[in-house]
Amino acid sequence: FPVERYPGIAHEFYQAAAKARERIQQTVAEARAPPELLKSSIFYASLRPFSRETGAVTGIQGFIEWAKAHLIDANGHPIVSHVLIFPPFSIGEERRQGKLGSAWSLKDYCDTDPLIGSPEQLRSGIAELHGMGLKVIVDIPWHSTGWDSILREEHPHWFLEKDGQLIGR
């Protein structure tokens, strides 16, 4: 920005912006996350990338192996306090986006995505994460279902239809 060409207000604005940038850079350089902050932080994880497709038995088991290497320090203590996992539920087939579909287009809240593992494997995996000192939060998007959700059959009055066609879910 050639300040010399733009006297007056442009020059003042440029100087103020330069000072702000310097303050931000200094703050970032000085910022060090204190250990107590890290210990009260949340790691948000999708289990699907850790699935059979990557060589793991299940997504939950693949994530546990990764967590042991990356979320636990050399003394065996967790470096974060919580793991928040993407919705682990089965995903709808109808109007699926891409090969795997969206984790928020749920078919059945009582079943798990096969890439993640069975409901029993998910429960035992969560218990194993608890044993590592991690608290687990499961993302349950109650406001989001797939077009072929079993809730559509069980509770059709929850869905918006016009002339027999689903227009809202």
Salt bridges, closest charged atoms under 4 A:
GLU53 OE2 - LYS99 NZ 3.57
GLU65 OE2 - LYS68 NZ 3.72
ASP73 OD1 - HIS77 ND1 3.85
GLU93 OE2 - ARG96 NH2 3.58
ASP113 OD2 - ARG48 NE 3.06
GLU120 OE2 - ARG123 NH2 3.79
GLU128 OE2 - LYS68 NZ 3.38
ASP148 OD2 - LYS107 NZ 3.99
GLU161 OE2 - ARG152 NH2 3.49
